[in-house]
């Protein structure tokens, strides 16, 4: 990552891509968008958030028009897996030094790791947002793309961990209490998990249910 603004080529302008484009623009980056749907392209141009190019980004000539060789990052964010793989593969052939981001439409993102520098599955974060809205006392911090979950968990009155020091709590391997009850300092072995207080907890997906039960009661 450079210290200054990045030059980013984004392929696609659907809901996922558009959110990314607007955030990149807000952060001061130079964004070029490649979109083959004329109507979506017109909407994007009306928003004045990026330079827009109409065309099929799986074609090397279209990516060349987007000046991929000068780009720091090429992000293929369409809802079509084949398009995203083709774009990242082609971008690497044009300029091996360009970093590629591939949006996967499948949760098993490891399968597609050879085709891009980084693979993301935005729907996973979307699921976290929904759960946060449903379970007010057990909110997920969004923004992560892997299997690690970061939660803000409130200790229920009758929870197994309520009133206990961390040193005496048998948390499953793959979980970690990060903050103390005030959220001011990092938790230690002497931190007491107070009923009614909220803690930041990092949890691997495979043990999430077990940790929830310890805090819920």
MDAnalysis code that builds the backbone (N, CA, C; Angstrom):
import MDAnalysis as mda
import numpy as np

u = mda.Universe.empty(651, n_residues=217, atom_resindex=np.repeat(np.arange(217), 3), trajectory=True)
u.add_TopologyAttr("name", ["N", "CA", "C"] * 217)
u.add_TopologyAttr("resid", np.arange(1, 218))
u.add_TopologyAttr("resname", ["UNK", "UNK", "UNK", "UNK", "UNK", "UNK", "UNK", "UNK", "UNK", "UNK", "UNK", "UNK", "UNK", "UNK", "UNK", "UNK", "UNK", "UNK", "UNK", "UNK", "UNK", "UNK", "UNK", "UNK", "UNK", "UNK", "UNK", "UNK", "UNK", "UNK", "UNK", "UNK", "UNK", "UNK", "UNK", "UNK", "UNK", "UNK", "UNK", "UNK", "UNK", "UNK", "UNK", "UNK", "UNK", "UNK", "UNK", "UNK", "UNK", "UNK", "UNK", "UNK", "UNK", "UNK", "UNK", "UNK", "UNK", "UNK", "UNK", "UNK", "UNK", "UNK", "UNK", "UNK", "UNK", "UNK", "UNK", "UNK", "UNK", "UNK", "UNK", "UNK", "UNK", "UNK", "UNK", "UNK", "UNK", "UNK", "UNK", "UNK", "UNK", "UNK", "UNK", "UNK", "UNK", "UNK", "UNK", "UNK", "UNK", "UNK", "UNK", "UNK", "UNK", "UNK", "UNK", "UNK", "UNK", "UNK", "UNK", "UNK", "UNK", "UNK", "UNK", "UNK", "UNK", "UNK", "UNK", "UNK", "UNK", "UNK", "UNK", "UNK", "UNK", "UNK", "UNK", "UNK", "UNK", "UNK", "UNK", "UNK", "UNK", "UNK", "UNK", "UNK", "UNK", "UNK", "UNK", "UNK", "UNK", "UNK", "UNK", "UNK", "UNK", "UNK", "UNK", "UNK", "UNK", "UNK", "UNK", "UNK", "UNK", "UNK", "UNK", "UNK", "UNK", "UNK", "UNK", "UNK", "UNK", "UNK", "UNK", "UNK", "UNK", "UNK", "UNK", "UNK", "UNK", "UNK", "UNK", "UNK", "UNK", "UNK", "UNK", "UNK", "UNK", "UNK", "UNK", "UNK", "UNK", "UNK", "UNK", "UNK", "UNK", "UNK", "UNK", "UNK", "UNK", "UNK", "UNK", "UNK", "UNK", "UNK", "UNK", "UNK", "UNK", "UNK", "UNK", "UNK", "UNK", "UNK", "UNK", "UNK", "UNK", "UNK", "UNK", "UNK", "UNK", "UNK", "UNK", "UNK", "UNK", "UNK", "UNK", "UNK", "UNK", "UNK", "UNK", "UNK", "UNK", "UNK", "UNK", "UNK", "UNK", "UNK", "UNK", "UNK", "UNK"])
u.atoms.positions = np.array([
    [0.838, -1.191, 0.000],
    [0.000, 0.000, 0.000],
    [0.869, 1.236, 0.000],
    [0.553, 2.172, -0.902],
    [1.292, 3.412, -0.951],
    [0.734, 4.390, 0.075],
    [1.529, 5.433, 0.377],
    [1.084, 6.426, 1.345],
    [0.078, 7.399, 0.733],
    [0.158, 7.615, -0.594],
    [-0.736, 8.547, -1.268],
    [-1.937, 7.860, -1.860],
    [-2.718, 8.606, -2.652],
    [-3.906, 8.033, -3.303],
    [-3.531, 6.903, -4.258],
    [-4.410, 5.936, -4.367],
    [-4.213, 4.807, -5.269],
    [-4.946, 5.057, -6.583],
    [-4.441, 4.461, -7.649],
    [-5.178, 4.443, -8.913],
    [-5.808, 3.057, -9.014],
    [-7.126, 3.004, -8.987],
    [-7.856, 1.741, -8.899],
    [-8.776, 1.585, -10.103],
    [-8.683, 0.434, -10.759],
    [-9.620, 0.082, -11.821],
    [-10.640, -0.884, -11.226],
    [-11.889, -0.487, -11.211],
    [-12.968, -1.330, -10.697],
    [-13.796, -1.828, -11.870],
    [-14.008, -3.130, -11.927],
    [-14.834, -3.721, -12.982],
    [-16.189, -4.068, -12.371],
    [-17.250, -3.470, -12.936],
    [-18.592, -3.675, -12.425],
    [-19.104, -2.431, -11.722],
    [-20.429, -2.269, -11.698],
    [-21.018, -1.133, -10.987],
    [-22.341, -1.528, -10.335],
    [-22.426, -2.803, -9.936],
    [-23.586, -3.268, -9.186],
    [-23.531, -2.750, -7.761],
    [-24.447, -3.198, -6.896],
    [-24.509, -2.687, -5.523],
    [-23.192, -2.818, -4.752],
    [-22.536, -3.972, -4.843],
    [-21.267, -4.164, -4.123],
    [-20.191, -3.240, -4.674],
    [-20.051, -3.238, -5.996],
    [-19.031, -2.407, -6.625],
    [-19.291, -0.936, -6.374],
    [-20.554, -0.506, -6.455],
    [-20.871, 0.905, -6.296],
    [-20.523, 1.401, -4.898],
    [-20.775, 0.592, -3.886],
    [-20.396, 0.993, -2.520],
    [-18.888, 1.148, -2.417],
    [-18.168, 0.210, -3.016],
    [-16.712, 0.288, -2.982],
    [-16.216, 1.522, -3.723],
    [-16.811, 1.799, -4.891],
    [-16.407, 2.954, -5.702],
    [-16.606, 4.251, -4.923],
    [-17.764, 4.388, -4.277],
    [-18.053, 5.619, -3.534],
    [-17.105, 5.789, -2.350],
    [-16.793, 4.691, -1.655],
    [-15.867, 4.783, -0.528],
    [-14.461, 5.114, -0.997],
    [-14.042, 4.515, -2.099],
    [-12.719, 4.830, -2.642],
    [-12.641, 6.302, -3.034],
    [-13.710, 6.803, -3.634],
    [-13.742, 8.218, -4.000],
    [-13.694, 9.099, -2.753],
    [-14.443, 8.729, -1.722],
    [-14.435, 9.489, -0.471],
    [-13.047, 9.523, 0.157],
    [-12.287, 8.446, -0.052],
    [-10.937, 8.359, 0.516],
    [-9.889, 9.038, -0.356],
    [-10.323, 9.641, -1.454],
    [-9.417, 10.406, -2.282],
    [-8.652, 9.633, -3.331],
    [-9.068, 8.402, -3.621],
    [-8.367, 7.600, -4.620],
    [-8.868, 7.919, -6.034],
    [-8.031, 7.657, -7.016],
    [-8.362, 7.868, -8.423],
    [-8.984, 6.586, -8.962],
    [-10.276, 6.627, -9.266],
    [-11.012, 5.412, -9.623],
    [-11.458, 5.455, -11.083],
    [-11.184, 4.355, -11.793],
    [-11.676, 4.158, -13.149],
    [-12.584, 2.934, -13.124],
    [-13.790, 3.071, -13.662],
    [-14.752, 1.969, -13.634],
    [-14.993, 1.472, -15.048],
    [-14.969, 0.157, -15.209],
    [-15.293, -0.466, -16.494],
    [-16.625, -1.193, -16.333],
    [-17.590, -0.842, -17.166],
    [-18.939, -1.414, -17.082],
    [-19.482, -1.585, -18.498],
    [-20.072, -2.746, -18.785],
    [-20.577, -2.971, -20.145],
    [-22.054, -2.644, -20.310],
    [-22.770, -2.404, -19.209],
    [-24.181, -2.052, -19.288],
    [-24.307, -0.534, -19.430],
    [-24.788, -0.034, -20.582],
    [-24.869, 1.417, -20.808],
    [-25.718, 2.155, -19.776],
    [-26.822, 1.533, -19.316],
    [-27.699, 2.198, -18.350],
    [-27.002, 2.376, -17.009],
    [-26.322, 1.318, -16.545],
    [-25.598, 1.428, -15.289],
    [-24.456, 2.427, -15.412],
    [-23.826, 2.443, -16.568],
    [-22.737, 3.372, -16.805],
    [-23.231, 4.817, -16.737],
    [-24.409, 5.072, -17.301],
    [-24.978, 6.423, -17.277],
    [-25.258, 6.873, -15.846],
    [-25.776, 5.962, -15.016],
    [-26.036, 6.288, -13.610],
    [-24.741, 6.614, -12.883],
    [-23.707, 5.845, -13.190],
    [-22.415, 6.068, -12.551],
    [-21.839, 7.425, -12.948],
    [-21.921, 7.744, -14.228],
    [-21.403, 9.020, -14.701],
    [-22.172, 10.189, -14.092],
    [-23.472, 9.994, -13.865],
    [-24.290, 11.058, -13.265],
    [-23.882, 11.329, -11.825],
    [-23.311, 10.336, -11.165],
    [-22.901, 10.495, -9.766],
    [-21.557, 11.205, -9.633],
    [-20.807, 11.328, -10.715],
    [-19.518, 12.039, -10.726],
    [-18.527, 11.495, -9.684],
    [-18.476, 10.177, -9.529],
    [-17.556, 9.619, -8.538],
    [-16.357, 8.919, -9.165],
    [-16.382, 8.733, -10.496],
    [-15.281, 8.000, -11.110],
    [-15.279, 8.212, -12.618],
    [-14.121, 7.978, -13.220],
    [-14.033, 7.927, -14.671],
    [-14.657, 6.617, -15.135],
    [-15.546, 6.665, -16.102],
    [-16.281, 5.464, -16.531],
    [-15.943, 5.103, -17.971],
    [-15.727, 3.812, -18.207],
    [-15.428, 3.287, -19.531],
    [-16.431, 2.186, -19.842],
    [-17.053, 2.277, -21.004],
    [-18.001, 1.253, -21.409],
    [-17.277, 0.153, -22.182],
    [-17.496, -1.099, -21.771],
    [-16.874, -2.203, -22.475],
    [-16.805, -3.462, -21.647],
    [-16.408, -4.537, -22.300],
    [-16.267, -5.851, -21.672],
    [-14.843, -5.976, -21.137],
    [-14.694, -5.935, -19.818],
    [-13.372, -5.912, -19.202],
    [-12.621, -7.236, -19.327],
    [-13.283, -8.281, -19.817],
    [-12.551, -9.534, -20.046],
    [-11.697, -9.441, -21.310],
    [-11.906, -8.398, -22.101],
    [-11.123, -8.198, -23.325],
    [-9.877, -7.368, -23.001],
    [-8.707, -7.842, -23.373],
    [-7.483, -7.101, -23.084],
    [-7.494, -5.676, -23.620],
    [-8.134, -5.457, -24.772],
    [-8.164, -4.116, -25.350],
    [-8.934, -3.137, -24.470],
    [-9.981, -3.619, -23.799],
    [-10.768, -2.754, -22.917],
    [-9.982, -2.444, -21.644],
    [-9.324, -3.444, -21.083],
    [-8.490, -3.194, -19.903],
    [-7.343, -2.255, -20.243],
    [-6.812, -2.391, -21.438],
    [-5.747, -1.488, -21.862],
    [-6.264, -0.056, -21.946],
    [-7.523, 0.096, -22.384],
    [-8.139, 1.415, -22.439],
    [-8.268, 2.025, -21.049],
    [-8.460, 1.158, -20.043],
    [-8.531, 1.621, -18.657],
    [-7.150, 1.902, -18.084],
    [-6.112, 1.683, -18.901],
    [-4.728, 1.966, -18.525],
    [-4.303, 1.155, -17.294],
    [-4.522, -0.159, -17.400],
    [-4.191, -1.064, -16.299],
    [-2.714, -0.994, -15.914],
    [-1.865, -0.716, -16.883],
    [-0.430, -0.681, -16.596],
    [-0.067, 0.413, -15.586],
    [-0.905, 1.433, -15.493],
    [-0.664, 2.508, -14.529],
    [-1.430, 2.289, -13.222],
    [-2.256, 1.263, -13.169],
    [-3.095, 1.051, -11.995],
    [-2.314, 0.389, -10.864],
    [-2.638, 0.784, -9.646],
    [-2.085, 0.104, -8.471],
    [-2.874, -1.166, -8.168],
    [-4.192, -1.087, -8.405],
    [-5.078, -2.205, -8.074],
    [-6.136, -2.355, -9.161],
    [-6.440, -3.612, -9.509],
    [-7.596, -3.927, -10.354],
    [-8.540, -4.769, -9.504],
    [-9.761, -4.278, -9.315],
    [-10.746, -4.985, -8.487],
    [-11.900, -5.443, -9.362],
    [-12.039, -6.760, -9.529],
    [-13.133, -7.339, -10.310],
    [-14.288, -7.634, -9.358],
    [-15.328, -6.788, -9.394],
    [-16.390, -6.853, -8.392],
    [-17.765, -7.106, -8.988],
    [-17.816, -7.763, -10.134],
    [-19.115, -8.088, -10.726],
    [-19.740, -9.259, -9.977],
    [-20.999, -9.576, -10.333],
    [-21.661, -10.732, -9.707],
    [-21.521, -11.989, -10.541],
    [-20.597, -11.967, -11.517],
    [-20.342, -13.123, -12.375],
    [-18.934, -13.640, -12.129],
    [-18.844, -14.856, -11.630],
    [-17.552, -15.406, -11.229],
    [-16.582, -15.511, -12.401],
    [-17.073, -15.985, -13.546],
    [-16.190, -16.144, -14.698],
    [-15.589, -14.827, -15.146],
    [-16.395, -13.769, -15.112],
    [-15.892, -12.440, -15.478],
    [-14.793, -11.997, -14.536],
    [-15.018, -12.170, -13.254],
    [-14.031, -11.720, -12.270],
    [-12.706, -12.465, -12.398],
    [-12.779, -13.780, -12.617],
    [-11.558, -14.569, -12.795],
    [-10.828, -14.123, -14.060],
    [-11.572, -13.940, -15.138],
    [-10.960, -13.543, -16.407],
    [-10.304, -12.175, -16.303],
    [-10.970, -11.243, -15.630],
    [-10.416, -9.889, -15.486],
    [-9.105, -9.916, -14.708],
    [-9.082, -10.618, -13.588],
    [-7.863, -10.659, -12.765],
    [-6.728, -11.360, -13.508],
    [-7.049, -12.428, -14.205],
    [-6.024, -13.154, -14.968],
    [-5.465, -12.290, -16.083],
    [-6.337, -11.599, -16.794],
    [-5.902, -10.747, -17.903],
    [-5.093, -9.563, -17.393],
    [-5.534, -8.958, -16.306],
    [-4.808, -7.816, -15.739],
    [-3.389, -8.209, -15.357],
    [-3.230, -9.394, -14.797],
    [-1.893, -9.864, -14.408],
    [-1.008, -10.089, -15.624],
    [-1.607, -10.547, -16.718],
    [-0.828, -10.753, -17.940],
    [-0.379, -9.427, -18.531],
    [-1.234, -8.413, -18.431],
    [-0.873, -7.090, -18.938],
    [0.227, -6.473, -18.084],
    [0.066, -6.564, -16.771],
    [1.060, -6.007, -15.851],
    [1.119, -6.867, -14.594],
    [2.127, -7.743, -14.489],
    [2.239, -8.631, -13.325],
    [2.363, -7.887, -11.996],
    [2.740, -6.622, -12.040],
    [2.914, -5.866, -10.801],
    [1.633, -5.272, -10.255],
    [0.560, -5.315, -11.027],
    [-0.719, -4.768, -10.571],
    [-1.369, -5.716, -9.567],
    [-1.816, -5.191, -8.438],
    [-2.478, -6.025, -7.431],
    [-3.916, -6.272, -7.860],
    [-4.370, -7.512, -7.764],
    [-5.713, -7.874, -8.211],
    [-6.579, -8.333, -7.045],
    [-7.839, -7.861, -7.058],
    [-8.833, -8.240, -6.050],
    [-9.989, -8.908, -6.782],
    [-10.344, -10.105, -6.367],
    [-11.393, -10.870, -7.030],
    [-12.570, -11.059, -6.082],
    [-13.744, -10.632, -6.525],
    [-14.953, -10.899, -5.745],
    [-15.449, -12.295, -6.063],
    [-15.552, -13.121, -5.032],
    [-16.077, -14.470, -5.215],
    [-17.574, -14.473, -4.956],
    [-18.298, -15.238, -5.731],
    [-19.724, -15.416, -5.477],
    [-19.974, -16.700, -4.685],
    [-18.883, -17.365, -4.292],
    [-18.961, -18.593, -3.497],
    [-18.229, -18.373, -2.173],
    [-18.743, -18.947, -1.074],
    [-18.093, -18.735, 0.231],
    [-16.740, -19.417, 0.382],
    [-16.497, -20.503, -0.384],
    [-15.226, -21.212, -0.266],
    [-14.184, -20.496, -1.127],
    [-13.725, -19.346, -0.638],
    [-12.872, -18.470, -1.437],
    [-11.487, -19.044, -1.688],
    [-11.054, -20.007, -0.865],
    [-9.711, -20.569, -1.017],
    [-9.515, -21.195, -2.398],
    [-10.577, -21.704, -2.979],
    [-10.504, -22.357, -4.282],
    [-10.025, -21.395, -5.372],
    [-10.284, -20.105, -5.167],
    [-9.978, -19.120, -6.198],
    [-8.736, -18.298, -5.880],
    [-8.034, -18.656, -4.818],
    [-6.833, -17.925, -4.420],
    [-5.769, -17.848, -5.517],
    [-5.596, -18.892, -6.370],
    [-4.556, -18.801, -7.399],
    [-4.821, -17.753, -8.475],
    [-6.054, -17.232, -8.536],
    [-6.418, -16.354, -9.639],
    [-6.319, -14.866, -9.316],
    [-5.976, -14.522, -8.085],
    [-5.892, -13.109, -7.712],
    [-5.011, -12.969, -6.481],
    [-4.580, -11.747, -6.229],
    [-3.780, -11.499, -5.024],
    [-4.628, -11.594, -3.769],
    [-5.900, -11.237, -3.893],
    [-6.813, -11.358, -2.753],
    [-8.205, -11.671, -3.254],
    [-8.890, -12.585, -2.551],
    [-10.257, -12.962, -2.899],
    [-11.171, -12.528, -1.763],
    [-12.291, -11.883, -2.109],
    [-13.222, -11.422, -1.085],
    [-14.601, -12.004, -1.350],
    [-15.363, -12.191, -0.282],
    [-16.744, -12.679, -0.366],
    [-17.615, -11.705, 0.429],
    [-18.049, -10.597, -0.191],
    [-18.755, -9.541, 0.543],
    [-20.016, -9.998, 1.260],
    [-20.671, -11.039, 0.755],
    [-21.910, -11.499, 1.378],
    [-21.686, -11.951, 2.815],
    [-20.469, -12.379, 3.141],
    [-20.188, -12.793, 4.521],
    [-20.346, -11.614, 5.464],
    [-19.807, -10.460, 5.063],
    [-19.956, -9.258, 5.878],
    [-21.417, -8.836, 5.956],
    [-22.146, -9.033, 4.837],
    [-23.561, -8.697, 4.846],
    [-24.340, -9.518, 5.859],
    [-23.963, -10.784, 6.010],
    [-24.592, -11.631, 7.011],
    [-24.338, -11.119, 8.414],
    [-23.125, -10.622, 8.641],
    [-22.794, -10.088, 9.959],
    [-23.648, -8.869, 10.278],
    [-23.877, -8.018, 9.266],
    [-24.697, -6.830, 9.472],
    [-26.109, -7.226, 9.876],
    [-26.667, -8.247, 9.228],
    [-28.019, -8.700, 9.543],
    [-28.104, -9.224, 10.970],
    [-27.125, -10.029, 11.379],
    [-27.120, -10.583, 12.734],
    [-26.984, -9.469, 13.763],
    [-26.163, -8.457, 13.458],
    [-25.996, -7.324, 14.364],
    [-27.326, -6.624, 14.604],
    [-28.127, -6.483, 13.548],
    [-29.419, -5.830, 13.679],
    [-30.409, -6.681, 14.479],
    [-30.304, -8.006, 14.337],
    [-31.238, -8.918, 15.006],
    [-30.883, -9.102, 16.479],
    [-29.602, -9.340, 16.754],
    [-29.164, -9.629, 18.123],
    [-28.423, -8.418, 18.667],
    [-29.158, -7.515, 19.275],
    [-28.585, -6.239, 19.706],
    [-27.463, -6.406, 20.722],
    [-27.525, -7.425, 21.548],
    [-26.509, -7.620, 22.582],
    [-25.296, -8.375, 22.071],
    [-25.354, -8.829, 20.840],
    [-24.265, -9.625, 20.290],
    [-23.953, -9.125, 18.883],
    [-23.383, -7.936, 18.799],
    [-23.136, -7.305, 17.515],
    [-21.806, -7.698, 16.915],
    [-21.796, -7.947, 15.609],
    [-20.559, -8.256, 14.900],
    [-19.971, -6.975, 14.335],
    [-18.657, -6.809, 14.482],
    [-17.973, -5.694, 13.858],
    [-17.695, -6.081, 12.423],
    [-18.177, -5.273, 11.476],
    [-18.070, -5.634, 10.074],
    [-16.754, -5.179, 9.477],
    [-16.492, -5.688, 8.256],
    [-15.300, -5.280, 7.534],
    [-14.310, -6.389, 7.312],
    [-14.508, -7.513, 7.980],
    [-13.608, -8.643, 7.802],
    [-14.116, -9.533, 6.684],
    [-13.193, -10.131, 5.944],
    [-13.610, -10.988, 4.840],
    [-13.299, -12.456, 5.090],
    [-12.548, -12.769, 6.109],
    [-12.180, -14.146, 6.399],
    [-13.138, -14.790, 7.380],
    [-12.716, -15.893, 8.035],
    [-13.565, -16.621, 8.965],
    [-13.498, -16.077, 10.392],
    [-12.583, -15.140, 10.646],
    [-12.495, -14.556, 11.977],
    [-13.633, -13.569, 12.188],
    [-14.376, -13.754, 13.294],
    [-15.451, -12.838, 13.659],
    [-14.971, -11.995, 14.831],
    [-15.318, -10.717, 14.838],
    [-15.035, -9.857, 15.984],
    [-16.369, -9.344, 16.496],
    [-16.711, -9.707, 17.743],
    [-18.015, -9.380, 18.309],
    [-17.892, -8.422, 19.485],
    [-18.966, -7.666, 19.696],
    [-19.168, -6.968, 20.958],
    [-20.214, -7.790, 21.717],
    [-19.793, -8.477, 22.770],
    [-20.679, -9.407, 23.484],
    [-20.989, -8.882, 24.883],
    [-22.278, -8.836, 25.203],
    [-22.688, -8.448, 26.549],
    [-22.864, -9.698, 27.397],
    [-22.331, -9.697, 28.590],
    [-22.423, -10.850, 29.491],
    [-23.804, -10.863, 30.148],
    [-24.553, -11.928, 29.926],
    [-25.875, -12.065, 30.541],
    [-25.734, -12.354, 32.035],
    [-26.793, -12.034, 32.789],
    [-26.759, -12.198, 34.253],
    [-26.453, -13.636, 34.662],
    [-27.025, -14.601, 33.926],
    [-26.849, -16.004, 34.295],
    [-25.856, -16.729, 33.380],
    [-24.993, -15.981, 32.694],
    [-24.023, -16.593, 31.785],
    [-22.961, -17.367, 32.563],
    [-22.450, -18.460, 32.002],
    [-21.406, -19.238, 32.679],
    [-20.159, -18.425, 33.020],
    [-19.884, -17.357, 32.243],
    [-18.666, -16.584, 32.494],
    [-18.900, -15.413, 33.437],
    [-20.148, -15.123, 33.778],
    [-20.472, -13.942, 34.573],
    [-19.774, -13.961, 35.924],
    [-19.090, -12.868, 36.249],
    [-18.420, -12.725, 37.534],
    [-17.095, -13.460, 37.664],
    [-16.625, -14.078, 36.589],
    [-15.391, -14.860, 36.655],
    [-14.219, -14.115, 36.024],
    [-13.019, -14.400, 36.570],
    [-11.809, -13.869, 35.950],
    [-11.494, -14.657, 34.691],
    [-10.866, -13.987, 33.742],
    [-10.521, -14.679, 32.500],
    [-9.620, -15.872, 32.756],
    [-8.777, -15.764, 33.767],
    [-7.842, -16.854, 34.071],
    [-8.566, -18.135, 34.484],
    [-9.809, -18.003, 34.930],
    [-10.560, -19.186, 35.375],
    [-11.647, -19.598, 34.386],
    [-11.719, -18.905, 33.239],
    [-12.732, -19.212, 32.218],
    [-12.109, -20.083, 31.137],
    [-12.788, -21.166, 30.803],
    [-12.281, -22.086, 29.781],
    [-12.860, -21.714, 28.413],
    [-12.279, -20.668, 27.812],
    [-12.688, -20.299, 26.468],
    [-12.135, -21.313, 25.479],
    [-12.873, -21.645, 24.431],
    [-12.369, -22.617, 23.454],
    [-11.177, -22.054, 22.682],
    [-10.302, -22.949, 22.272],
    [-9.187, -22.532, 21.430],
    [-9.727, -21.924, 20.142],
    [-9.173, -20.756, 19.784],
    [-9.690, -20.044, 18.622],
    [-10.562, -18.880, 19.010],
    [-10.509, -18.488, 20.311],
    [-11.264, -17.321, 20.771],
    [-10.401, -16.514, 21.734],
    [-10.674, -15.202, 21.790],
    [-9.859, -14.305, 22.607],
    [-10.678, -13.098, 23.021],
    [-10.726, -12.825, 24.335],
    [-11.350, -11.598, 24.828],
    [-10.333, -10.475, 24.676],
    [-10.703, -9.432, 23.940],
    [-9.754, -8.377, 23.593],
    [-9.766, -7.224, 24.584],
    [-10.967, -6.756, 24.980],
    [-11.044, -5.553, 25.818],
    [-11.520, -5.868, 27.230],
    [-11.239, -4.914, 28.147],
    [-11.783, -5.030, 29.496],
    [-13.221, -4.538, 29.494],
    [-13.868, -4.513, 30.690],
    [-15.285, -4.187, 30.744],
    [-15.589, -2.737, 30.382],
    [-14.594, -1.856, 30.454],
    [-14.818, -0.461, 30.100],
    [-14.424, -0.147, 28.663],
    [-13.785, -1.110, 28.001],
    [-13.324, -0.881, 26.647],
    [-12.148, 0.060, 26.568],
    [-11.463, 0.257, 27.701],
    [-10.347, 1.202, 27.752],
    [-8.997, 0.537, 27.556],
    [-8.868, -0.704, 27.998],
    [-7.583, -1.387, 27.941],
    [-7.763, -2.811, 27.429],
    [-6.654, -3.414, 27.052],
    [-6.678, -4.800, 26.605],
    [-6.933, -5.712, 27.806],
    [-7.768, -6.715, 27.612],
    [-8.086, -7.647, 28.695],
    [-6.857, -8.434, 29.114],
    [-6.829, -8.805, 30.399],
    [-5.737, -9.611, 30.938],
    [-6.321, -10.792, 31.679],
    [-5.460, -11.626, 32.216],
    [-5.918, -12.798, 32.969],
    [-6.742, -12.394, 34.191],
    [-6.504, -11.169, 34.713],
    [-7.220, -10.701, 35.898],
    [-8.538, -10.000, 35.573],
    [-8.836, -9.823, 34.301],
    [-10.090, -9.172, 33.918],
    [-11.279, -10.004, 34.370],
    [-12.216, -9.366, 35.064],
    [-13.432, -10.036, 35.511],
    [-14.547, -9.741, 34.514],
    [-15.187, -10.789, 34.039],
    [-16.278, -10.643, 33.075],
    [-17.560, -10.305, 33.832],
    [-17.861, -9.009, 33.894],
    [-18.973, -8.523, 34.691],
    [-20.290, -8.679, 33.952],
    [-21.301, -9.192, 34.649],
    [-22.636, -9.303, 34.058],
    [-23.134, -7.915, 33.679],
    [-23.720, -7.811, 32.481],
    [-24.245, -6.540, 32.016],
    [-23.237, -5.681, 31.283],
    [-21.964, -6.066, 31.300],
    [-20.922, -5.314, 30.597],
    [-20.644, -5.953, 29.233],
    [-20.133, -5.144, 28.327],
    [-19.870, -5.589, 26.961],
    [-18.377, -5.661, 26.699],
    [-17.952, -6.721, 26.015],
    [-16.536, -6.963, 25.741],
    [-16.345, -7.207, 24.251],
    [-15.177, -6.830, 23.755],
    [-14.815, -7.152, 22.378],
    [-14.145, -8.522, 22.388],
    [-14.683, -9.435, 21.575],
    [-14.192, -10.813, 21.550],
    [-13.923, -11.235, 20.104],
    [-12.724, -11.748, 19.865],
    [-12.365, -12.287, 18.548],
    [-12.608, -13.787, 18.559],
    [-13.297, -14.284, 17.531],
    [-13.726, -15.681, 17.523],
    [-13.562, -16.267, 16.129],
    [-12.971, -17.450, 16.033],
    [-12.967, -18.180, 14.770],
    [-14.358, -18.773, 14.566],
    [-14.804, -18.787, 13.322],
    [-16.163, -19.201, 13.030],
    [-16.559, -20.544, 13.605],
    [-15.616, -21.485, 13.648],
    [-15.945, -22.848, 14.088],
    [-16.313, -22.923, 15.571],
    [-15.901, -21.921, 16.382],
    [-16.216, -21.965, 17.816],
    [-17.156, -20.834, 18.222],
    [-17.748, -20.143, 17.250],
    [-18.597, -18.992, 17.554],
    [-19.784, -19.376, 18.437],
    [-20.458, -20.468, 18.116],
    [-21.628, -20.873, 18.904],
    [-21.249, -21.172, 20.344],
    [-20.117, -21.852, 20.538],
    [-19.678, -22.194, 21.883],
    [-19.395, -20.947, 22.714],
    [-18.747, -19.963, 22.097],
    [-18.454, -18.713, 22.816],
    [-19.741, -17.957, 23.132],
    [-20.672, -17.913, 22.171],
    [-21.944, -17.241, 22.399],
    [-22.660, -17.835, 23.606],
    [-22.665, -19.152, 23.713],
    [-23.346, -19.812, 24.823],
    [-22.704, -19.474, 26.155],
    [-21.400, -19.275, 26.174],
    [-20.710, -18.916, 27.402],
    [-21.091, -17.518, 27.878],
    [-21.376, -16.641, 26.932],
    [-21.736, -15.263, 27.289],
    [-23.238, -15.090, 27.468],
    [-24.021, -15.935, 26.816],
    [-25.467, -15.806, 26.877],
    [-26.079, -16.430, 28.134],
    [-25.605, -17.628, 28.461],
    [-26.227, -18.366, 29.543],
    [-27.423, -19.171, 29.075],
])
